[in-house]
Amino acid sequence: MQQSRPRIYSESDVWDMLTELGLVGSFRMQCYQFLCENEQKKRQVFGIPPEMRLDALFHFMTAAGVRLGDMVLPENIHHYR
């Protein structure tokens, strides 16, 4: 049996994914920083189906103590305030 190496997600991969999720401005920057500083969370988010990534990202950030209510959120995710 051949062992495969885990996929390494670059900072560019993270930025592209956050853009695809519709995140903008300072909120995208805060999510970007969170994922780039947390390799395990980055792998977990990329392992989730794309349509569930935003919810998972908010869950991980909230669990880590990030106060989402203090951030300026894009209109398409106003229900998380």
HELIX and SHEET records of a PDB file:
HELIX    1   1 GLU A   11  GLU A   20  1                                  10    
HELIX    2   2 GLY A   25  GLU A   37  1                                  13    
HELIX    3   3 GLU A   39  GLY A   47  1                                   9    
HELIX    4   4 PRO A   50  MET A   52  5                                   3    
HELIX    5   5 ARG A   53  ALA A   63  1                                  11    
HELIX    6   6 LEU A   68  ASP A   70  5                                   3    
HELIX    7   7 GLU A   75  TYR A   80  5                                   6    
END                                                                             
